[in-house]
């Protein structure tokens, strides 16, 4: 391997990616795993995230998958407990889960706006807060 690429090796690192049932989340997970990390793909879409993880595992990548609702503290705590018990640490957290609305701003309801803000901001904060504690504990 090229010496310059050694800087990017993630051997012995554990990463978790939200919104990993497809698209950019799966692509990020694939790249992290290709660089040597054990990657936990998470998404509210349990079937989709399992399928994405299976496809990456078929390529020989070290991956796991879990369902998580990033807006539900109990759901997040279950994932934190699982990661702590199975892996003992978390080195990388990628808050990829997000929501968008194709409607024009003038056509976006207050409820649609609040849901996007909750997923895009609150969810990232909740995940960072809870997994940040695990990362601090692991130094």
TIDOTOR-748284 format. One record per atom (N, C-alpha, C): atom name; y, z, x negated; residue number from 1. Coordinates in steps of 0.02 Angstrom, whole numbers, plus 50000, padded with zeros to 5 digits. Example, Ala and Ser with C-alpha at 12.3 -4.5 7.8 and 13.67 -1.06 7.14 Angstrom:
// TIDOTOR-748284
['N' [49716 50390 49340] 1]
['CA' [49775 50390 49385] 1]
['C' [49835 50390 49340] 1]
['N' [49888 50354 49358] 2]
['CA' [49947 50357 49316] 2]
['C' [50002 50394 49355] 2]
This chain:
// TIDOTOR-748284
['N' [49941 50000 49958] 1]
['CA' [50000 50000 50000] 1]
['C' [50062 50000 49956] 1]
['N' [50112 49966 49977] 2]
['CA' [50176 49963 49942] 2]
['C' [50204 50033 49933] 2]
['N' [50229 50048 49872] 3]
['CA' [50255 50114 49857] 3]
['C' [50310 50135 49905] 3]
['N' [50353 50089 49924] 4]
['CA' [50408 50105 49970] 4]
['C' [50382 50128 50037] 4]
['N' [50325 50101 50059] 5]
['CA' [50298 50121 50123] 5]
['C' [50267 50190 50122] 5]
['N' [50249 50215 50063] 6]
['CA' [50221 50283 50058] 6]
['C' [50269 50335 50085] 6]
['N' [50333 50322 50083] 7]
['CA' [50383 50369 50109] 7]
['C' [50372 50380 50184] 7]
['N' [50345 50330 50217] 8]
['CA' [50337 50333 50288] 8]
['C' [50268 50355 50311] 8]
['N' [50226 50375 50265] 9]
['CA' [50159 50397 50284] 9]
['C' [50163 50464 50321] 9]
['N' [50124 50469 50374] 10]
['CA' [50126 50528 50417] 10]
['C' [50058 50563 50420] 10]
['N' [50019 50556 50367] 11]
['CA' [49954 50589 50364] 11]
['C' [49963 50664 50375] 11]
['N' [49917 50694 50411] 12]
['CA' [49918 50765 50427] 12]
['C' [49975 50787 50472] 12]
['N' [50010 50740 50502] 13]
['CA' [50064 50756 50550] 13]
['C' [50037 50748 50621] 13]
['N' [50062 50789 50665] 14]
['CA' [50045 50784 50736] 14]
['C' [50109 50765 50773] 14]
['N' [50104 50712 50813] 15]
['CA' [50161 50687 50850] 15]
['C' [50145 50686 50925] 15]
['N' [50196 50695 50966] 16]
['CA' [50189 50690 51038] 16]
['C' [50243 50643 51063] 16]
['N' [50222 50595 51105] 17]
['CA' [50267 50545 51133] 17]
['C' [50265 50551 51209] 17]
['N' [50323 50559 51240] 18]
['CA' [50327 50559 51313] 18]
['C' [50338 50488 51338] 18]
['N' [50321 50476 51400] 19]
['CA' [50330 50409 51428] 19]
['C' [50286 50357 51393] 19]
['N' [50225 50377 51376] 20]
['CA' [50182 50336 51334] 20]
['C' [50128 50298 51372] 20]
['N' [50136 50290 51437] 21]
['CA' [50086 50253 51477] 21]
['C' [50092 50178 51467] 21]
['N' [50144 50156 51435] 22]
['CA' [50152 50084 51424] 22]
['C' [50217 50070 51388] 22]
['N' [50230 50007 51378] 23]
['CA' [50294 49985 51349] 23]
['C' [50311 50017 51283] 23]
['N' [50373 50038 51278] 24]
['CA' [50399 50066 51216] 24]
['C' [50361 50129 51195] 24]
['N' [50341 50171 51243] 25]
['CA' [50305 50232 51226] 25]
['C' [50239 50218 51192] 25]
['N' [50202 50169 51217] 26]
['CA' [50139 50150 51186] 26]
['C' [50152 50119 51117] 26]
['N' [50204 50078 51111] 27]
['CA' [50220 50047 51047] 27]
['C' [50240 50099 50995] 27]
['N' [50279 50149 51015] 28]
['CA' [50298 50203 50968] 28]
['C' [50236 50241 50947] 28]
['N' [50192 50256 50995] 29]
['CA' [50130 50293 50980] 29]
['C' [50087 50254 50931] 29]
['N' [50081 50189 50942] 30]
['CA' [50041 50147 50898] 30]
['C' [50069 50149 50827] 30]
['N' [50134 50143 50820] 31]
['CA' [50164 50142 50753] 31]
['C' [50155 50209 50718] 31]
['N' [50166 50264 50753] 32]
['CA' [50156 50330 50723] 32]
['C' [50083 50339 50700] 32]
['N' [50037 50319 50743] 33]
['CA' [49966 50325 50726] 33]
['C' [49947 50279 50668] 33]
['N' [49975 50220 50667] 34]
['CA' [49962 50173 50612] 34]
['C' [49986 50202 50545] 34]
['N' [50038 50242 50548] 35]
['CA' [50065 50274 50487] 35]
['C' [50026 50338 50469] 35]
['N' [49976 50355 50509] 36]
['CA' [49931 50411 50491] 36]
['C' [49936 50473 50534] 36]
['N' [49983 50475 50580] 37]
['CA' [49990 50535 50622] 37]
['C' [49935 50537 50676] 37]
['N' [49918 50597 50696] 38]
['CA' [49880 50607 50757] 38]
['C' [49932 50607 50813] 38]
['N' [49923 50564 50862] 39]
['CA' [49974 50555 50914] 39]
['C' [49946 50575 50982] 39]
['N' [49984 50617 51016] 40]
['CA' [49968 50637 51084] 40]
['C' [50014 50598 51131] 40]
['N' [49985 50552 51167] 41]
['CA' [50022 50513 51216] 41]
['C' [50027 50553 51280] 41]
['N' [50086 50559 51308] 42]
['CA' [50095 50595 51371] 42]
['C' [50134 50553 51421] 42]
['N' [50121 50566 51484] 43]
['CA' [50157 50531 51537] 43]
['C' [50139 50565 51603] 43]
['N' [50180 50556 51652] 44]
['CA' [50164 50581 51720] 44]
['C' [50109 50538 51751] 44]
['N' [50103 50476 51726] 45]
['CA' [50052 50429 51750] 45]
['C' [49988 50441 51709] 45]
['N' [49946 50485 51735] 46]
['CA' [49886 50505 51698] 46]
['C' [49839 50447 51684] 46]
['N' [49827 50406 51733] 47]
['CA' [49782 50348 51724] 47]
['C' [49810 50300 51672] 47]
['N' [49874 50286 51676] 48]
['CA' [49906 50240 51629] 48]
['C' [49906 50265 51558] 48]
['N' [49919 50330 51549] 49]
['CA' [49921 50357 51481] 49]
['C' [49851 50361 51450] 49]
['N' [49801 50374 51492] 50]
['CA' [49732 50374 51466] 50]
['C' [49713 50303 51444] 50]
['N' [49732 50254 51483] 51]
['CA' [49717 50184 51466] 51]
['C' [49751 50164 51400] 51]
['N' [49814 50183 51393] 52]
['CA' [49851 50167 51331] 52]
['C' [49817 50200 51271] 52]
['N' [49798 50263 51279] 53]
['CA' [49765 50299 51224] 53]
['C' [49698 50267 51207] 53]
['N' [49660 50248 51257] 54]
['CA' [49596 50216 51245] 54]
['C' [49604 50150 51206] 54]
['N' [49655 50111 51224] 55]
['CA' [49668 50049 51189] 55]
['C' [49685 50061 51115] 55]
['N' [49723 50113 51102] 56]
['CA' [49740 50129 51032] 56]
['C' [49680 50158 50995] 56]
['N' [49640 50198 51029] 57]
['CA' [49580 50226 50997] 57]
['C' [49531 50171 50978] 57]
['N' [49527 50119 51020] 58]
['CA' [49483 50062 51005] 58]
['C' [49504 50027 50940] 58]
['N' [49566 50034 50920] 59]
['CA' [49591 50005 50858] 59]
['C' [49580 50053 50799] 59]
['N' [49546 50109 50812] 60]
['CA' [49531 50157 50759] 60]
['C' [49587 50207 50747] 60]
['N' [49634 50211 50793] 61]
['CA' [49690 50258 50784] 61]
['C' [49673 50326 50813] 61]
['N' [49701 50378 50783] 62]
['CA' [49687 50447 50802] 62]
['C' [49737 50469 50856] 62]
['N' [49715 50464 50920] 63]
['CA' [49759 50479 50976] 63]
['C' [49725 50524 51027] 63]
['N' [49766 50553 51068] 64]
['CA' [49745 50596 51122] 64]
['C' [49792 50580 51180] 64]
['N' [49775 50601 51241] 65]
['CA' [49820 50588 51297] 65]
['C' [49819 50647 51345] 65]
['N' [49877 50659 51375] 66]
['CA' [49885 50712 51424] 66]
['C' [49935 50692 51477] 66]
['N' [49924 50717 51537] 67]
['CA' [49974 50709 51589] 67]
['C' [50025 50765 51581] 67]
['N' [50089 50748 51588] 68]
['CA' [50142 50798 51589] 68]
['C' [50197 50775 51635] 68]
['N' [50224 50822 51672] 69]
['CA' [50284 50810 51712] 69]
['C' [50340 50844 51674] 69]
['N' [50383 50805 51642] 70]
['CA' [50435 50833 51599] 70]
['C' [50489 50871 51637] 70]
['N' [50486 50870 51703] 71]
['CA' [50534 50908 51744] 71]
['C' [50503 50972 51771] 71]
['N' [50442 50987 51751] 72]
['CA' [50407 51046 51776] 72]
['C' [50387 51091 51717] 72]
['N' [50419 51150 51714] 73]
['CA' [50406 51196 51658] 73]
['C' [50333 51215 51652] 73]
['N' [50299 51225 51708] 74]
['CA' [50229 51243 51706] 74]
['C' [50187 51188 51674] 74]
['N' [50201 51126 51693] 75]
['CA' [50166 51069 51665] 75]
['C' [50178 51064 51590] 75]
['N' [50239 51075 51569] 76]
['CA' [50256 51072 51498] 76]
['C' [50220 51128 51461] 76]
['N' [50220 51188 51489] 77]
['CA' [50187 51245 51456] 77]
['C' [50112 51232 51448] 77]
['N' [50081 51199 51496] 78]
['CA' [50009 51183 51490] 78]
['C' [49998 51137 51430] 78]
['N' [50042 51089 51420] 79]
['CA' [50036 51043 51364] 79]
['C' [50050 51079 51299] 79]
['N' [50101 51122 51297] 80]
['CA' [50116 51162 51237] 80]
['C' [50054 51203 51218] 80]
['N' [50024 51236 51266] 81]
['CA' [49964 51277 51253] 81]
['C' [49907 51235 51226] 81]
['N' [49897 51177 51255] 82]
['CA' [49844 51131 51233] 82]
['C' [49856 51110 51160] 82]
['N' [49917 51089 51146] 83]
['CA' [49934 51066 51078] 83]
['C' [49926 51123 51028] 83]
['N' [49950 51181 51046] 84]
['CA' [49945 51239 51001] 84]
['C' [49873 51257 50987] 84]
['N' [49831 51257 51040] 85]
['CA' [49761 51275 51033] 85]
['C' [49722 51222 50994] 85]
['N' [49732 51158 51010] 86]
['CA' [49692 51105 50980] 86]
['C' [49717 51085 50911] 86]
['N' [49783 51082 50902] 87]
['CA' [49811 51056 50839] 87]
['C' [49847 51109 50797] 87]
['N' [49867 51164 50828] 88]
['CA' [49899 51218 50791] 88]
['C' [49972 51206 50774] 88]
['N' [49997 51147 50787] 89]
['CA' [50066 51132 50768] 89]
['C' [50088 51067 50802] 89]
['N' [50153 51054 50797] 90]
['CA' [50181 50990 50816] 90]
['C' [50235 50974 50766] 90]
['N' [50230 50916 50734] 91]
['CA' [50279 50896 50683] 91]
['C' [50332 50848 50709] 91]
['N' [50313 50807 50759] 92]
['CA' [50358 50755 50783] 92]
['C' [50356 50754 50859] 92]
['N' [50415 50756 50890] 93]
['CA' [50421 50748 50962] 93]
['C' [50466 50689 50976] 93]
['N' [50439 50641 51014] 94]
['CA' [50478 50582 51033] 94]
['C' [50489 50586 51109] 94]
['N' [50551 50601 51128] 95]
['CA' [50570 50604 51199] 95]
['C' [50585 50533 51223] 95]
['N' [50533 50496 51238] 96]
['CA' [50540 50427 51258] 96]
['C' [50544 50417 51334] 96]
['N' [50517 50465 51373] 97]
['CA' [50516 50457 51446] 97]
['C' [50587 50448 51471] 97]
['N' [50595 50403 51518] 98]
['CA' [50661 50391 51545] 98]
['C' [50657 50353 51610] 98]
['N' [50713 50354 51645] 99]
['CA' [50717 50318 51709] 99]
['C' [50781 50277 51709] 99]
['N' [50776 50221 51743] 100]
['CA' [50834 50177 51751] 100]
['C' [50836 50153 51823] 100]
['N' [50893 50131 51843] 101]
['CA' [50902 50106 51910] 101]
['C' [50931 50036 51904] 101]
['N' [50898 49988 51933] 102]
['CA' [50922 49919 51929] 102]
['C' [50980 49905 51977] 102]
['N' [50993 49952 52021] 103]
['CA' [51048 49942 52069] 103]
['C' [51115 49947 52034] 103]
['N' [51164 49916 52062] 104]
['CA' [51232 49921 52037] 104]
['C' [51257 49992 52051] 104]
['N' [51304 50016 52010] 105]
['CA' [51331 50083 52018] 105]
['C' [51357 50094 52089] 105]
['N' [51389 50045 52118] 106]
['CA' [51416 50053 52185] 106]
['C' [51362 50060 52238] 106]
['N' [51301 50042 52220] 107]
['CA' [51244 50045 52267] 107]
['C' [51197 50103 52252] 107]
['N' [51212 50142 52201] 108]
['CA' [51168 50197 52180] 108]
['C' [51186 50260 52219] 108]
['N' [51137 50289 52253] 109]
['CA' [51148 50350 52291] 109]
['C' [51153 50410 52245] 109]
['N' [51179 50464 52271] 110]
['CA' [51183 50526 52232] 110]
['C' [51113 50549 52212] 110]
['N' [51065 50544 52257] 111]
['CA' [50996 50566 52242] 111]
['C' [50965 50524 52186] 111]
['N' [50976 50458 52188] 112]
['CA' [50950 50415 52135] 112]
['C' [50982 50433 52068] 112]
['N' [51046 50445 52069] 113]
['CA' [51082 50463 52008] 113]
['C' [51056 50529 51979] 113]
['N' [51048 50579 52023] 114]
['CA' [51023 50645 52000] 114]
['C' [50953 50640 51971] 114]
['N' [50911 50598 52001] 115]
['CA' [50843 50590 51976] 115]
['C' [50844 50559 51906] 115]
['N' [50885 50508 51896] 116]
['CA' [50890 50477 51829] 116]
['C' [50916 50527 51778] 116]
['N' [50967 50564 51795] 117]
['CA' [50995 50613 51749] 117]
['C' [50944 50667 51734] 117]
['N' [50908 50690 51785] 118]
['CA' [50856 50741 51774] 118]
['C' [50803 50717 51725] 118]
['N' [50778 50657 51735] 119]
['CA' [50726 50631 51690] 119]
['C' [50753 50619 51620] 119]
['N' [50810 50586 51616] 120]
['CA' [50837 50565 51552] 120]
['C' [50867 50623 51511] 120]
['N' [50896 50672 51544] 121]
['CA' [50927 50727 51506] 121]
['C' [50889 50792 51512] 121]
['N' [50877 50815 51574] 122]
['CA' [50842 50879 51582] 122]
['C' [50773 50876 51551] 122]
['N' [50735 50823 51565] 123]
['CA' [50667 50818 51538] 123]
['C' [50666 50820 51462] 123]
['N' [50711 50784 51431] 124]
['CA' [50714 50785 51357] 124]
['C' [50731 50854 51332] 124]
['N' [50778 50888 51366] 125]
['CA' [50796 50956 51346] 125]
['C' [50737 51004 51354] 125]
['N' [50704 51002 51412] 126]
['CA' [50648 51047 51424] 126]
['C' [50592 51037 51371] 126]
['N' [50576 50975 51357] 127]
['CA' [50524 50961 51307] 127]
['C' [50546 50985 51238] 127]
['N' [50608 50972 51220] 128]
['CA' [50633 50993 51155] 128]
['C' [50634 51069 51148] 128]
['N' [50656 51103 51201] 129]
['CA' [50659 51176 51199] 129]
['C' [50589 51205 51190] 129]
['N' [50542 51183 51231] 130]
['CA' [50475 51212 51229] 130]
['C' [50437 51193 51166] 130]
['N' [50439 51130 51147] 131]
['CA' [50403 51110 51086] 131]
['C' [50441 51129 51023] 131]
['N' [50507 51136 51029] 132]
['CA' [50547 51159 50972] 132]
['C' [50524 51228 50950] 132]
['N' [50508 51271 50998] 133]
['CA' [50483 51338 50981] 133]
['C' [50418 51332 50941] 133]
['N' [50373 51289 50962] 134]
['CA' [50310 51279 50926] 134]
['C' [50323 51252 50856] 134]
['N' [50371 51206 50850] 135]
['CA' [50387 51177 50785] 135]
['C' [50419 51230 50739] 135]
['N' [50460 51274 50766] 136]
['CA' [50490 51327 50725] 136]
['C' [50435 51374 50701] 136]
['N' [50390 51392 50745] 137]
['CA' [50334 51436 50726] 137]
['C' [50293 51406 50669] 137]
['N' [50284 51341 50670] 138]
['CA' [50244 51307 50618] 138]
['C' [50285 51292 50555] 138]
['N' [50349 51305 50559] 139]
['CA' [50397 51292 50504] 139]
['C' [50401 51219 50487] 139]
